[in-house]
Amino acid sequence: MKYLLVIFVFILLFLGCRKDKVFFETTPYALEIPSHFPQMQIPTENQLTEEGVLLGRFLFYEKRLSGDNSQSCASCHSPLAAFSDPNQYSTGIDGIQGDRNSMALINLGWQTFFFWDGREKTLEEQILQPVINPIEMHESWKNAINKLKADEKYRNLFFRAFNTQDFDSTHASKAIAQFLRTLVSATSKYDIMYKSIYGFTLTPQENTILASVTPDEWAGYDLFKSLNGADCFHCHNGPLMQINTFSNNGLDANPLDFGRELVTNNPNDRAKFKVPTLRNIEFSAPYMHDGRFATLEEVINHYSSGIQMSATIDPNIEYASQGGVQLDATQKSLLMKFLLTLTDHEFINNPKFQDPN
């Protein structure tokens, strides 16, 4: 009995000293949706948390996701370039160039397909691709994750975000997606113009900015929306300054890049590409899917007189048969002044979007 009593006491002491399994309770991320924006449809399986967004921010700037630890997502999506690449084509770790310009990462939470050809339907799926692409970061996710698991900082970050020590590429893509959904641009002069036109309540500061909008900027906006003017609004309108569709905007009579057709195998999709946002267009040069235009002046000249006819030309380009809308020098100047109202300095310089290291 004496021995049984000793064993019983030992068991009680052991159970009393045993630590319960640690569980970290995440904090919901309070994403502020601008008053003039639609609600963001966030996947139920990847709700935003403070911990997930922070992890995603670290991963976005993490060079160990690449094969030689030299490139991160931010290498081709720089904040100063509206989260795009100022080079026509991005160069991967093996010195190989791609053949499409890196798209600006702006207001992605409202997108329903990704890449210029729309080959991925979710942000989480899109994020998985650059790491394993042999002409980009050229790394396996298994190796990338093993490098992160060797770092105590990342072990802690993943545990706080997902309550797991055995994290994988799915957790990484979810975290980066959470961070990217916070990249909301909605504080440009255009936003105030838009809110004023559509009756949204303006703050005193916004009213001050509204009073600073010049007659030329208003005239440029009118030209932008006019069927008989620049005729841009079919593809670029609303608070997002884009529509969720694909378009052949008349770059080539005989296109070399078949665009959306490479995904759908439908000849009617030839040379159609995702319509990009015009937000922060001042900083996102070069332009078009292949970065062929180095300046906004070239873009305006293309739509004015450089349109090339082809079988799948967008029917909304109403003056395609005459080469474009034929703007004169004054109209081009006014249009340029309006396009610059889409610049959002607060977005470009937001400290929450910068490298946390």
C-alpha positions as CSV (number, residue, x, y, z in Angstrom):
1,M,0.0,0.0,0.0
2,K,2.9,2.3,0.8
3,Y,4.3,1.9,-2.7
4,L,0.9,2.3,-4.3
5,L,0.4,5.6,-2.4
6,V,3.8,6.8,-3.5
7,I,3.0,6.0,-7.2
8,F,-0.4,7.7,-6.8
9,V,1.1,10.9,-5.5
10,F,3.7,10.9,-8.3
11,I,1.0,10.6,-10.9
12,L,-0.9,13.5,-9.3
13,L,2.2,15.6,-9.3
14,F,2.9,14.7,-13.0
15,L,-0.6,15.6,-14.1
16,G,-0.5,18.8,-12.1
17,C,2.8,19.9,-13.8
18,R,1.8,19.0,-17.3
19,K,1.4,22.0,-19.5
20,D,-1.8,22.3,-21.5
21,K,-1.5,22.5,-25.3
22,V,-0.9,26.2,-26.2
23,F,-3.6,27.8,-28.4
24,F,-3.1,31.3,-29.7
25,E,-6.3,33.3,-30.2
26,T,-6.0,35.5,-33.3
27,T,-7.3,39.1,-33.5
28,P,-9.7,40.1,-36.3
29,Y,-8.1,42.7,-38.7
30,A,-10.3,45.8,-38.9
31,L,-10.1,46.5,-42.6
32,E,-11.7,49.8,-43.3
33,I,-13.7,49.7,-46.5
34,P,-13.9,53.2,-48.1
35,S,-17.5,54.6,-48.1
36,H,-17.7,54.7,-51.9
37,F,-16.4,51.2,-52.4
38,P,-18.4,48.0,-52.6
39,Q,-17.9,45.5,-49.8
40,M,-14.9,43.2,-50.2
41,Q,-15.8,39.5,-50.5
42,I,-13.2,37.8,-48.3
43,P,-13.1,34.0,-48.3
44,T,-14.6,32.5,-45.2
45,E,-11.6,30.1,-45.0
46,N,-9.2,33.0,-44.9
47,Q,-10.5,35.8,-42.9
48,L,-8.2,38.7,-42.1
49,T,-6.4,38.7,-38.8
50,E,-3.8,41.0,-37.3
51,E,-1.4,38.0,-37.1
52,G,-2.1,36.7,-40.6
53,V,-1.6,40.2,-42.2
54,L,1.6,40.7,-40.3
55,L,2.9,37.3,-41.4
56,G,1.9,38.0,-44.9
57,R,3.7,41.3,-44.9
58,F,6.9,39.6,-43.7
59,L,6.5,36.9,-46.4
60,F,5.9,39.5,-49.2
61,Y,9.3,40.9,-48.5
62,E,11.0,37.5,-47.7
63,K,13.8,36.7,-50.2
64,R,14.2,33.1,-48.9
65,L,11.1,32.2,-50.9
66,S,13.4,32.2,-53.9
67,G,15.9,29.6,-54.9
68,D,19.0,31.6,-54.2
69,N,17.5,33.8,-51.5
70,S,17.9,36.9,-53.6
71,Q,14.3,37.8,-54.6
72,S,11.0,38.4,-52.9
73,C,7.5,39.2,-54.1
74,A,8.4,42.9,-53.6
75,S,11.4,42.6,-56.0
76,C,8.9,42.7,-58.9
77,H,6.1,44.6,-57.1
78,S,7.7,47.7,-55.6
79,P,5.7,50.0,-53.3
80,L,7.2,53.0,-55.1
81,A,6.0,51.7,-58.4
82,A,2.5,51.2,-57.1
83,F,3.5,47.6,-56.4
84,S,4.5,46.9,-60.0
85,D,7.9,46.6,-61.7
86,P,9.4,49.7,-63.3
87,N,11.1,47.4,-65.8
88,Q,9.3,46.3,-68.9
89,Y,9.9,42.7,-68.0
90,S,10.9,41.3,-64.6
91,T,14.1,39.2,-64.4
92,G,14.1,36.0,-62.4
93,I,16.9,34.6,-60.2
94,D,18.5,32.8,-63.2
95,G,18.7,35.9,-65.3
96,I,15.8,35.0,-67.4
97,Q,13.2,37.6,-68.4
98,G,9.5,37.1,-68.5
99,D,7.4,38.3,-71.4
100,R,4.7,40.3,-69.6
101,N,4.9,43.3,-67.4
102,S,4.3,42.8,-63.6
103,M,0.8,44.1,-62.8
104,A,0.2,46.7,-60.1
105,L,-1.1,45.2,-56.8
106,I,-3.9,47.6,-56.0
107,N,-7.4,46.8,-54.5
108,L,-6.9,43.1,-55.2
109,G,-9.6,42.2,-52.7
110,W,-12.2,43.2,-55.3
111,Q,-10.7,41.1,-58.1
112,T,-12.2,37.8,-59.3
113,F,-9.4,36.6,-61.5
114,F,-5.6,37.1,-61.6
115,F,-2.7,37.4,-64.0
116,W,-3.0,39.2,-67.3
117,D,-4.7,36.1,-68.8
118,G,-6.9,35.4,-65.8
119,R,-5.6,31.9,-65.3
120,E,-6.1,31.8,-61.5
121,K,-9.5,32.5,-59.9
122,T,-8.3,33.3,-56.3
123,L,-5.6,35.4,-54.8
124,E,-4.4,32.4,-52.8
125,E,-3.9,30.3,-55.9
126,Q,-2.1,33.2,-57.7
127,I,0.4,33.6,-54.9
128,L,1.6,30.0,-55.2
129,Q,2.8,30.4,-58.8
130,P,5.8,32.9,-58.8
131,V,7.7,30.9,-56.2
132,I,7.8,27.7,-58.3
133,N,8.0,29.4,-61.7
134,P,11.4,28.5,-63.2
135,I,11.8,32.0,-64.8
136,E,10.8,33.8,-61.6
137,M,11.8,32.8,-58.1
138,H,12.6,29.2,-59.1
139,E,12.2,27.4,-55.8
140,S,10.1,24.5,-54.6
141,W,7.6,25.4,-51.8
142,K,9.0,22.5,-49.8
143,N,12.4,24.0,-49.8
144,A,11.1,27.5,-49.1
145,I,9.0,26.3,-46.2
146,N,11.9,24.3,-44.7
147,K,14.0,27.5,-44.8
148,L,11.3,29.4,-42.9
149,K,10.9,26.5,-40.4
150,A,14.5,26.9,-39.5
151,D,13.9,30.5,-38.4
152,E,12.4,30.9,-34.9
153,K,10.8,34.2,-35.9
154,Y,8.7,32.5,-38.6
155,R,7.9,29.6,-36.4
156,N,6.3,32.0,-34.0
157,L,4.6,34.1,-36.7
158,F,3.0,31.1,-38.3
159,F,1.9,29.7,-34.9
160,R,0.3,33.0,-34.0
161,A,-1.4,33.3,-37.4
162,F,-2.6,29.7,-37.8
163,N,-2.0,27.8,-34.6
164,T,0.3,25.3,-36.2
165,Q,4.0,24.5,-36.1
166,D,3.7,22.3,-39.2
167,F,2.9,25.1,-41.6
168,D,3.1,24.7,-45.4
169,S,2.6,26.6,-48.7
170,T,-1.2,26.8,-48.1
171,H,-0.6,28.8,-44.9
172,A,2.0,31.0,-46.6
173,S,-0.3,31.8,-49.5
174,K,-3.2,32.6,-47.2
175,A,-1.0,35.0,-45.2
176,I,0.3,36.8,-48.2
177,A,-3.3,37.0,-49.6
178,Q,-4.4,38.6,-46.3
179,F,-1.7,41.2,-46.6
180,L,-2.4,42.0,-50.2
181,R,-6.1,42.5,-49.4
182,T,-5.1,45.3,-47.1
183,L,-3.5,47.2,-50.0
184,V,-6.5,49.5,-50.5
185,S,-6.0,52.7,-52.5
186,A,-8.9,55.1,-52.0
187,T,-7.4,58.5,-51.0
188,S,-6.6,60.2,-54.3
189,K,-8.0,63.5,-55.6
190,Y,-10.1,61.4,-58.0
191,D,-11.8,59.7,-55.0
192,I,-12.9,63.0,-53.7
193,M,-14.2,64.1,-57.1
194,Y,-16.1,60.8,-57.4
195,K,-17.6,61.1,-53.9
196,S,-18.7,64.6,-54.6
197,I,-20.4,63.7,-57.9
198,Y,-22.2,60.8,-56.3
199,G,-23.3,62.5,-53.1
200,F,-21.0,60.8,-50.6
201,T,-20.4,62.8,-47.4
202,L,-17.0,64.6,-47.4
203,T,-14.9,65.4,-44.5
204,P,-13.7,69.0,-44.0
205,Q,-10.3,68.0,-45.3
206,E,-11.8,66.4,-48.3
207,N,-13.9,69.5,-49.0
208,T,-10.7,71.6,-48.9
209,I,-9.1,69.2,-51.5
210,L,-12.2,69.3,-53.6
211,A,-12.0,73.1,-53.8
212,S,-8.4,72.7,-55.1
213,V,-9.5,70.6,-58.2
214,T,-8.7,72.7,-61.2
215,P,-11.1,73.4,-64.1
216,D,-8.6,71.5,-66.3
217,E,-8.9,68.4,-64.1
218,W,-12.7,68.5,-64.2
219,A,-12.5,69.0,-68.0
220,G,-10.2,66.1,-68.3
221,Y,-12.6,63.9,-66.3
222,D,-15.5,65.0,-68.6
223,L,-13.3,64.1,-71.6
224,F,-12.5,60.8,-70.0
225,K,-16.2,59.9,-69.7
226,S,-17.3,61.3,-73.1
227,L,-18.3,59.1,-75.9
228,N,-17.2,61.8,-78.3
229,G,-14.1,62.5,-76.3
230,A,-11.5,60.1,-74.9
231,D,-14.1,57.4,-74.5
232,C,-12.2,55.6,-71.6
233,F,-15.1,54.9,-69.2
234,H,-16.2,51.6,-70.9
235,C,-13.3,49.8,-69.3
236,H,-12.2,52.2,-66.6
237,N,-14.9,53.6,-64.3
238,G,-16.2,53.6,-60.7
239,P,-14.2,53.7,-57.6
240,L,-11.9,50.8,-58.7
241,M,-11.2,52.5,-62.1
242,Q,-11.5,49.2,-63.9
243,I,-14.0,46.6,-64.9
244,N,-13.6,42.9,-64.3
245,T,-13.2,41.7,-67.8
246,F,-10.7,41.0,-70.6
247,S,-10.2,43.2,-73.6
248,N,-8.2,43.4,-76.8
249,N,-7.4,47.1,-76.9
250,G,-5.9,47.2,-80.4
251,L,-2.2,46.9,-79.7
252,D,-1.5,44.7,-82.7
253,A,-3.1,43.7,-86.0
254,N,-1.4,40.3,-85.7
255,P,-0.7,39.7,-82.0
256,L,2.1,37.5,-81.0
257,D,0.8,37.0,-77.5
258,F,-2.6,35.3,-77.6
259,G,-3.4,36.3,-74.0
260,R,-6.7,34.9,-72.7
261,E,-6.9,32.4,-75.6
262,L,-4.0,30.5,-74.1
263,V,-6.2,29.7,-71.1
264,T,-9.6,29.1,-72.7
265,N,-8.5,27.8,-76.1
266,N,-11.2,30.0,-77.5
267,P,-10.1,31.9,-80.6
268,N,-12.6,34.6,-79.7
269,D,-10.3,35.4,-76.7
270,R,-7.2,36.0,-78.8
271,A,-5.1,39.0,-77.6
272,K,-7.5,39.8,-74.8
273,F,-6.0,40.7,-71.5
274,K,-7.2,41.6,-68.1
275,V,-8.3,45.3,-67.9
276,P,-5.9,46.9,-65.3
277,T,-6.8,49.6,-62.8
278,L,-5.8,53.2,-63.7
279,R,-5.2,54.0,-60.0
280,N,-1.7,55.3,-59.4
281,I,-1.0,55.1,-63.1
282,E,1.5,57.9,-62.6
283,F,3.8,55.4,-60.8
284,S,3.1,52.1,-62.6
285,A,5.0,52.6,-65.9
286,P,5.7,50.9,-68.2
287,Y,2.2,50.2,-69.5
288,M,0.2,47.4,-71.2
289,H,0.6,43.7,-70.7
290,D,4.0,43.8,-72.4
291,G,5.2,47.1,-71.0
292,R,5.6,48.5,-74.5
293,F,4.7,52.1,-73.6
294,A,7.2,53.9,-71.3
295,T,5.1,57.0,-70.7
296,L,1.5,58.0,-70.3
297,E,1.9,60.2,-73.3
298,E,2.5,57.1,-75.4
299,V,-0.6,55.5,-73.9
300,I,-2.8,58.5,-74.8
301,N,-1.4,58.6,-78.3
302,H,-2.2,54.9,-78.8
303,Y,-5.9,55.4,-78.0
304,S,-5.9,58.6,-80.0
305,S,-4.5,57.4,-83.2
306,G,-2.6,54.1,-82.8
307,I,-5.4,51.5,-82.6
308,Q,-4.8,48.4,-84.7
309,M,-7.8,46.4,-86.0
310,S,-8.0,42.7,-85.5
311,A,-10.7,40.0,-85.3
312,T,-11.2,40.3,-81.6
313,I,-10.9,44.0,-81.1
314,D,-13.0,45.3,-78.2
315,P,-16.3,46.6,-79.6
316,N,-16.3,49.3,-77.0
317,I,-13.4,50.9,-78.8
318,E,-15.9,52.7,-81.0
319,Y,-13.4,54.6,-83.2
320,A,-11.1,51.7,-83.8
321,S,-11.7,51.7,-87.6
322,Q,-10.2,55.3,-87.8
323,G,-7.3,54.4,-85.5
324,G,-8.7,55.9,-82.3
325,V,-10.5,58.9,-80.9
326,Q,-8.3,61.4,-82.6
327,L,-7.6,63.8,-79.7
328,D,-5.9,67.1,-80.3
329,A,-3.1,68.5,-78.3
330,T,-5.3,70.4,-75.9
331,Q,-7.5,67.3,-75.2
332,K,-4.4,65.2,-74.6
333,S,-3.2,67.7,-72.1
334,L,-6.6,67.8,-70.3
335,L,-6.8,64.0,-70.2
336,M,-3.3,63.8,-68.7
337,K,-4.2,66.2,-66.0
338,F,-7.2,64.1,-65.0
339,L,-5.2,60.8,-65.0
340,L,-2.8,62.4,-62.5
341,T,-5.7,62.9,-60.1
342,L,-5.7,59.1,-59.7
343,T,-2.4,59.3,-57.8
344,D,-2.7,58.3,-54.2
345,H,0.3,59.4,-52.3
346,E,-1.0,58.1,-49.0
347,F,-1.2,54.6,-50.5
348,I,2.3,54.7,-52.0
349,N,3.8,55.9,-48.7
350,N,1.7,53.9,-46.3
351,P,4.1,52.6,-43.6
352,K,1.8,49.5,-43.1
353,F,2.7,48.4,-46.6
354,Q,6.5,48.8,-46.4
355,D,9.2,46.2,-45.6
356,P,8.9,45.3,-41.9
357,N,12.5,44.1,-41.6
